[in-house]
Amino acid sequence: MAAEEFAFLDDRFREVINPTAKVHKLFEGCAWAEGPAWSPGWRSLVWSDIPNDRQLRYDESNGAVGVFRYPAGNTNGNTVDRQGRLLSCEHGGRRVSRTEFDGTVTTIVDSYDGKRLNSPNDVVVKSDDTIWFTDPAYGIESDYEGNKAEMEQEGCHVYRVDPATGDIRVVSDDFGRPNGIAFSPDEKLLYVSDTGATHSNDGGRHIRRFSVNDDGTLSGGDVFATCTAGFFDGFRVDVDGRIWTSAGDGVHVYDPDGTLIGKVFVPEVVANVEFGGAKLNHLFICGTTSLYTVKVKTNGAKRI
């Protein structure tokens, strides 16, 4: 790692990072590492290697890394629901799927209004078990991250699906390329990143913040933060509502008031992060080709 592993831009960053902490590389050899998801029951982290069409698993108990699933539908973002099942956004299958306890894979949603989804990207589960996900078109634009195909939806939207009833709705339709997604610890706020600048000079490279209404709709949506190094892709929220987000030079950390308080430098473009370990105080980082980790002085927001 580089000699300078952290940037302390605000004294509040010292509350969450020990200056003597080290960023460790756990694995290398991916083409595009994404979508880390921690499973307390497995004591493992599952993440996606999208172009290589596989999911990998890091075992905390012995440090071993192996293939969790191959082929994997060019999965991107993953999360673990409140029952401990793995949810995955599949570019290849153009769906959100769930790995059941017996290992079978179930389709949660693959279409809206009678038309196929684009290529679900990232996903989060609310305490009422509704599933919220983003659906840009990266996975159908070429065969690199999925299968090249025509877009059937009118745009790239953010969706909410109730797996109990099958009800699916668009909760936001004004994104260029919606990407990362996460709730605040109390679930009153929803954060969604926009990476529309990958396709347009005036496209988004920011995170927006919405208020979550009791009926499952969203309001607001103002820009919370704009990326100063590359793009915000995936991100997570800690117990105090700080945003730990991917960026071009590592991980950027934002206070809930929108202040960039510090950075964790990584020598690769970062796509996503996850809190794991028994105390949720290990930050796992998916760089372009590698998986990294650093121990922090805060904890990931627990599922309600």
N, C-alpha and C positions, 0 to 999 in steps of 0.2 A: 504494500500500500504506500501511498504518497506520505511524505513526512508530515504534511498538514492534513489531518483526517477530519477536522471539524472547523467550521467558521462560527464564532460566537458573535453574532450581530446584535444581540440584546442580552442583558443580564439574565433574562428569564430563561434563556437556553441552558444556563448552568443548573437550573432546577431539574433538567431532564437528561442531561448528558454529563458524564464524568470526563473531564479533559484527558484523563489517562486511559480511557477506554480504547479498545482497538477494534477495527473492522476486520473481520476474518473471512477469507474465502473458503466456502464449504465444498464447492463443486464447480467445474468448468467443462465446457464441451457442448453447450446449447447453441442453436442458431438464433433463437429469439426467445429468451426466458420471460415468462409472464405468469400472472394469475396465481400467486402463492396463497394457499389456504391452510390454516393450522387446524389439526384435529386433536383435541385433548385426549380423546379415547384411544387414538392410535399412537399418541406421543410422536406425531409425524407431521411433516409439511409436504403437501402435494402441490406441484406447480406444473405449468405447461411449457413445452418447447414447441411452439406453434408450427414452424416450417417442417420440423422433423416428425410432426404428427404423433407426439407422445406426451404422456404425463409422467413426471418423475416424482419419486418420494424420498425425502430425507428422514431417516430414523434417528430421533434425538438420543435414544438409548445407547446406540453404538456408533453413530456418525456415518452409517452406511447410506449410500444412495443407489437406488435401483429403479427400474422401469415399473411404474404403477399400472399404466395401460398403453398398449400399442396394438393397432392404430387407435387414435383417440378423437377422431373427428375434428382435428386441428383445433382443439380446445384453446381458449384464451383465458378469460377470467374464471376464477373458481371461488366458492365460499362453502362453508359448512353450515347447515341449517340448525335449528334449535334441537332437533332430534339426533344430530350427529351424522347426517347424510351429506354426501358431497354433491353440490350443485355446480354445473359447468356450463359455460357459454361456448357452444361449438360453432366455429366458422364453417367447417365442412358440412355438418348436418343442418346448419342454419336454424339452430334450436337452443333452448335451455334444457338441459337434461339433469337427471338425478340418479346417482348411484345408490341403489337400495342396499340394505344390510346383507342380502344374499349375493351381491355382486352384479345383479342385473341392472340394466340402464333403462330408465323410464323417460319418455319425453314429457316435459312439463308444458312447453309451448313451442310451436314452430311456425305459427301463422297468425295473422291479424286481419280481420275483415275479409277472410277468404283468400288472402294472398300470403305468400311465403315471407318470413322475416328476411332482413338483409343478412346480417352475420352478428348475432349477439356477442357483446364484447366484455361486459363486466356486470356483476350481479351482487345484490345484497338482500338479506331477509329481515323483515320487520318482526317485532314481537307478536304480531297477530298472524304470523306465518305467511303473510303476503310477500311475494317475490318481486323485486324491482330491478330492472335491468336496462342497459343501454344497447342500442342497435344501429351502429354505424355500418358502413358498407365495405370496410377494409377486406373482409374475407371473401368477397365476391368480385373484387376489382382485378384480381389476377389469380394464378394458381399457386402463388408463393405461400400464402397463409390460409388457403382454402381451395375453393373451386370457382373459377371464373364463371360468372353468370350475370344475367340482367337483373337489375333492381325491380322488384315488384311493388314495394311500398312507395309512397309518394315522397318520402324523405327519410331522414335518420332521426329516430325519436327515442324518448324514454318511456318505458312501459311499466305498468303494475299488473301483476296477475295473481289471482286468488286460486291456489291449487285445489281448494276444497270445492269451489263452485265452477271453476274453469273460466270465470269472468276475467277478461283482459281489456285494459284500456290504455290509451295514450295519456300520459300525465304531463308531457311537455313535447312540443313539436317545433320549437324554434332554435334548434341546434344545427350547427354545421356538421360536426361529427361528435356526438355525445360519447363519452369514454368512461373514465372512472366514476364510481358512485359510492357514497357512504352516508349513513345517518349520523347525526350528533348523538351523544350518549343517551339523551332523553327522548330521542326520535322526534323532536319538534322541528328539526331542521334536516334538510337533505342537500348534500353537496354533490354536484355533477361537474366533471371537467369537459371542456370542449376543445378538441384538437383540429378544428376546421381549417387552421392555417396550413395543414398538410396539403390542402387542395385549393386554397385561395389566399392571396396575399393579405386580404383583410379578414381572414377567418380567425376563429378563436384560438387562443393559447392560454386559457384561463380556467378558473373554477368559479362556478356560480352557486349561490346559496338560496334555497327555497324554504318557505315555511310549509310545514305539512299540516293540512287541515284534517279535522276529525272524520270527514267523509272520504278520505283517501285522495283528495285533490291537492294540488300545489298552488301556492301564490308567491309573489315576489319573483326572485330569480336574478337579482342584481349580481354583478361581478364581485366575487369575494377577494380574489387575488389573480394577478397576471404573471405568467412565468417569465423570468428574466434569463433563463438558460434552456433553450429547447422548448419542450412541451410538458405540461402536466398530463400524465397518463393515469395510472392507477394510484390510489392513496388509501390510507386508513386514518382513523380517529382514535386518540387516546382517551383515558378516563376523564380528563379535564377538558376535552373538546378541542385539543390541538390537532391540526391537520399535518400528517406526515406524508408528503407527496413526492412521487417520482419527478425527476427533472433531468436535463441533459448532463449535468455535472454531479449528480448524486441524488440525495434526498433533501428537500426543503421542508422546514418546519415552521408552521404558522400558528400564532396565538389565535384564539377565537375572535379577537378584535381585528384580525386581518394583518397584523404585523409579522413580517418575516423575521423570526428570532434567531435562526441558525440553519446550518447546513451540515449534512454528513456527506463527505466527499467519497465518491466511488469512481474508479478509473474506467467506467463504461457508462453509456447511456442507461439510465434506470427506467424500467417499465412499470414496476409495481412493488408494493411492500406489504408486509403482514406482521402482526404481533403474535408471538408464540412462546412456547415454554410453559412450565407449570404455573408461573406467575404472570404470564403474558408480558414479560419484560425483556424479551429478546426480539429485536427488530430484524426480520428476514427481508433481504433486498434482492430482487431479481434484476441483475444487470443484463446487458445484451447477451452475453455468452455464459454467465456465471451466476451462482447463488452465493450471497454474502450474508453475514450476520454481525450485529453489534448489540451488546447489552446496554440497556438504557435505564434511567432512573424514574421512569413512569411505567404505566401499564396500558395495554390495549383496552379499549372499551369493551366490556363484557356484553354478551348477548342477553337481552332482558328476558 
